[in-house]
């Protein structure tokens, strides 16, 4: 039976996963709901994971050698108890590998060598890793405590600015009309029950960040919000590099960076101020491929040739299945 290595990128609001062979060929890709067990509980997360695994095996039948998970709910490597709690009929606990999603992202962007990964999606987090695999983590406190630059943070500040405009004590901004249109509300007060869902779903508010990003170049208030948040995120991320002088590659992940060239531009400019000449940009491989690479490493199979094979496999898969996305 064909052997599969599955890599999972479990973010705060959604999850993506792919299955690969030992030769690096991608055979299946699926998306699904969050695997954030701190928010959802382990039972719901296991059910979500089960559904995704079943979907992948339907596309590409085989034996799962390793299920490698990058999870937003973790700050570091998961332990044996977590692997057993996530065990599925198709995957026993000893074949499950879990780590923080920022580390799987970093491996996808920088390999296992020195680098800095900055995730800016629903939440935000940065991790620096040096040549001795020493990790330094910044951020990742979640929407309730505040994640600089995150879509939840941008959306929250955007709505606050719109409310200040609507109530007459803040500067005028196009965010006001954008909020009313986005939430299909006649008044800013009508946005309140739309955001405070039960159970509370951070993705509902975070989705408004796309409007803040869209308006950031043309609207002074939206632009100021994005600039301030990118300044804060860059200061936070660059502080993780202290003591890791050899780091020169910074990989950017998450919806804010992926969907806004302006956000990447502002962040990169700030990083130069704090960290000097670093290569800052989007990675060749996504976090789910980083998770696959960690699965290869777990099984003693990670070589430069296999990394290159996976990169080719992902490129071929994208050309066939991501055209027009």
C-alpha positions in Angstrom: 0.0 0.0 0.0 1.2 3.5 -0.8 2.7 5.4 2.1 1.7 8.9 2.9 3.1 11.8 4.9 0.4 14.3 5.8 1.2 17.9 6.7 -1.4 20.1 8.5 -1.5 23.8 9.0 -3.9 24.3 11.9 -4.5 28.1 12.2 -6.8 30.0 14.5 -9.9 29.9 12.2 -9.2 27.4 9.4 -7.0 24.5 8.6 -5.3 23.3 5.4 -3.6 20.0 4.8 -1.9 18.0 2.1 -0.7 14.4 1.6 2.6 13.6 0.0 4.6 10.5 -1.0 8.2 9.9 0.1 9.2 11.2 -3.3 7.6 14.6 -2.6 4.6 14.1 -4.9 1.5 15.9 -3.6 -1.5 13.6 -4.0 -4.3 15.4 -2.1 -5.1 18.7 -0.5 -8.1 19.6 1.7 -9.2 22.5 3.9 -11.4 22.4 7.0 -12.3 24.1 10.3 -10.0 25.1 13.1 -8.0 22.7 15.2 -7.5 25.2 18.0 -8.2 22.9 21.0 -8.0 25.7 23.5 -11.0 27.3 21.9 -13.0 24.3 20.7 -12.0 21.5 23.0 -10.2 18.3 22.1 -13.4 16.3 21.1 -14.4 18.9 18.4 -10.8 19.2 17.2 -10.4 15.4 16.8 -13.7 15.3 14.9 -12.5 18.1 12.6 -9.2 16.3 12.0 -11.0 13.0 11.4 -13.1 14.6 8.7 -10.0 16.0 6.9 -8.1 12.8 7.1 -11.0 10.8 5.7 -11.3 13.4 2.8 -7.6 13.0 2.0 -7.7 9.3 2.0 -10.7 9.3 -0.3 -8.6 11.3 -2.8 -5.4 9.4 -2.2 -5.8 5.9 -0.5 -2.8 4.8 1.4 -1.2 4.1 4.7 -0.3 7.2 6.8 3.2 7.0 8.0 3.2 10.3 9.8 0.5 12.9 10.5 2.5 16.1 11.2 0.5 19.0 12.7 1.3 22.7 13.0 -1.1 24.0 15.6 -1.8 27.6 16.6 -2.8 26.4 20.0 0.8 25.3 20.8 3.8 27.4 21.8 6.2 24.5 21.2 6.5 20.8 20.5 3.4 18.8 21.5 3.9 15.9 24.0 3.0 12.2 23.8 -0.3 12.9 25.7 -1.4 15.3 23.0 -0.5 12.9 20.2 -2.6 10.2 22.0 -5.5 12.6 22.5 -5.5 13.3 18.7 -5.1 9.6 17.7 -7.5 8.4 15.0 -8.5 5.0 13.7 -6.3 5.6 10.6 -3.4 7.1 12.6 -2.2 5.9 16.0 -0.7 8.3 18.4 2.9 7.2 17.8 2.5 8.4 14.2 1.3 11.9 15.1 3.8 14.7 15.4 2.6 18.1 16.7 4.4 21.5 17.0 3.5 25.1 17.0 2.3 26.4 13.6 4.9 29.1 13.5 7.7 26.4 13.6 6.1 24.4 10.8 5.8 27.7 8.9 9.5 28.5 9.5 10.6 25.0 8.2 8.5 25.6 5.1 10.2 28.9 4.5 13.7 28.5 5.8 14.1 24.7 6.1 15.6 23.5 9.4 18.4 26.2 9.2 18.5 29.7 10.8 15.5 31.9 10.1 12.7 34.1 11.4 9.1 33.2 10.7 6.3 35.8 11.2 2.7 34.7 11.0 0.1 37.3 10.6 -3.4 35.8 10.2 -6.3 35.8 12.6 -3.6 36.1 15.3 0.1 36.8 15.0 3.3 35.3 16.3 7.1 35.3 15.4 9.7 32.7 16.0 13.5 32.8 15.5 15.5 29.6 15.2 19.3 29.5 15.0 21.7 26.9 13.6 21.6 25.1 17.0 17.8 24.9 16.8 17.4 27.3 19.7 14.0 28.9 19.5 12.9 32.3 20.6 9.1 33.1 20.5 7.3 36.4 20.4 3.6 37.1 20.4 0.8 34.6 20.0 -1.3 35.7 22.9 -4.6 35.4 21.0 -7.3 37.8 20.2 -8.4 38.4 23.8 -4.9 39.6 24.9 -3.9 41.2 21.6 -1.8 40.1 18.6 -0.1 43.0 16.8 -1.0 43.3 13.1 -3.4 40.4 13.2 -6.6 40.4 11.2 -8.6 40.4 14.4 -6.6 43.4 15.7 -6.9 45.3 12.4 -10.6 44.6 12.2 -11.2 45.7 15.8 -9.3 48.9 15.3 -11.1 49.5 12.0 -14.5 49.1 13.7 -13.5 51.4 16.5 -12.4 54.1 14.0 -15.7 53.7 12.2 -17.6 54.1 15.4 -15.6 57.2 16.4 -16.5 58.7 13.0 -20.1 57.8 13.2 -20.5 59.2 16.7 -18.8 62.5 15.6 -15.8 62.5 17.9 -13.2 60.9 15.5 -11.9 61.8 12.1 -13.9 60.9 9.0 -13.0 57.6 7.4 -14.1 55.4 4.6 -14.1 52.6 7.1 -17.5 53.7 8.3 -19.3 53.0 5.0 -17.2 49.9 4.5 -18.3 48.5 7.9 -22.0 49.2 7.2 -21.7 47.5 3.9 -19.6 44.6 5.0 -21.9 43.7 7.9 -25.1 44.7 6.0 -26.0 47.1 8.8 -27.9 50.4 8.7 -26.2 51.7 11.8 -22.9 50.9 13.6 -24.9 49.7 16.6 -26.3 46.9 14.4 -22.8 45.5 14.0 -22.7 44.6 17.7 -24.9 41.5 17.6 -23.4 40.4 14.4 -19.9 40.3 16.0 -20.9 38.9 19.4 -22.0 35.5 18.2 -22.7 32.6 20.6 -20.4 30.8 20.7 -18.0 33.6 20.0 -16.2 33.2 16.7 -13.1 35.5 16.2 -13.3 34.9 12.5 -16.5 36.9 12.2 -14.8 40.2 13.2 -11.4 39.2 11.8 -12.9 39.0 8.3 -13.4 42.7 8.3 -9.6 43.1 8.2 -9.8 42.7 4.4 -11.6 46.1 4.2 -9.0 47.8 6.4 -6.3 46.4 4.1 -8.2 47.4 0.9 -8.6 51.0 2.1 -5.1 51.3 3.7 -3.4 53.1 0.7 -6.2 55.6 0.1 -7.8 56.2 3.5 -5.7 58.1 6.0 -7.3 56.4 9.1 -7.0 52.9 7.7 -3.5 53.6 6.5 -2.5 54.8 10.0 -3.9 51.7 11.6 -2.0 49.4 9.3 1.3 51.4 9.6 1.1 51.4 13.4 0.4 47.7 13.6 3.2 46.8 11.2 5.6 48.9 13.2 4.6 47.1 16.4 4.8 43.7 14.8 8.2 44.4 13.3 9.6 45.6 16.7 8.2 42.5 18.4 9.5 40.1 15.7 13.0 41.7 15.5 13.4 41.3 19.2 13.2 37.5 18.7 16.4 37.7 16.7 18.5 39.0 19.6 21.3 36.5 20.2 20.8 34.9 16.8 23.1 37.1 14.7 23.4 34.7 11.8 19.7 35.0 10.9 19.3 36.8 7.6 16.1 35.3 6.2 12.6 36.4 7.3 9.6 34.5 6.0 6.1 36.0 6.1 3.0 33.9 6.5 -0.7 34.4 7.0 -3.6 36.1 5.3 -2.6 39.7 6.1 0.8 39.3 4.4 -0.5 37.1 1.6 -3.3 39.4 0.6 -1.6 42.8 1.1 1.5 43.8 -0.6 1.3 47.1 1.3 1.4 45.3 4.6 4.5 43.4 3.5 6.1 46.6 2.3 5.5 48.4 5.6 6.6 45.5 7.7 9.8 45.0 5.6 10.7 48.7 5.9 10.4 48.5 9.7 12.4 45.3 9.9 15.3 47.0 8.1 15.3 49.6 10.9 15.6 47.0 13.6 17.4 44.1 12.0 19.4 45.5 9.2 19.8 43.7 5.9 17.5 40.7 6.0 15.7 39.0 3.1 12.1 39.5 3.9 9.2 38.0 1.8 6.7 35.2 1.2 8.2 31.7 1.3 8.5 29.2 -1.5 6.6 26.5 0.5 3.6 27.0 2.7 3.4 25.8 6.3 1.6 22.6 5.5 4.7 21.6 3.4 6.9 22.6 6.4 4.8 20.1 8.4 5.5 17.4 5.8 9.2 18.1 6.0 9.1 17.6 9.7 7.4 14.3 9.1 10.2 13.3 6.9 12.7 14.4 9.5 10.9 12.4 12.2 11.3 9.3 10.0 15.0 10.0 9.3 14.3 10.8 5.7 14.9 14.6 5.4 17.6 15.4 2.9 18.2 18.4 0.6 17.2 16.3 -2.3 13.9 15.3 -0.7 13.2 19.0 0.2 13.8 19.9 -3.5 11.5 17.1 -4.6 8.7 18.3 -2.3 9.2 21.9 -3.6 8.8 20.6 -7.2 5.8 18.5 -6.1 4.1 21.5 -4.5 4.8 23.6 -7.6 3.3 21.0 -9.9 0.2 20.7 -7.6 -0.4 24.4 -7.5 -0.1 24.7 -11.3 -2.8 21.9 -11.7 -5.1 22.8 -8.9 -4.6 26.4 -7.8 -4.9 28.0 -11.3 -6.9 31.2 -11.1 -7.0 31.3 -7.3 
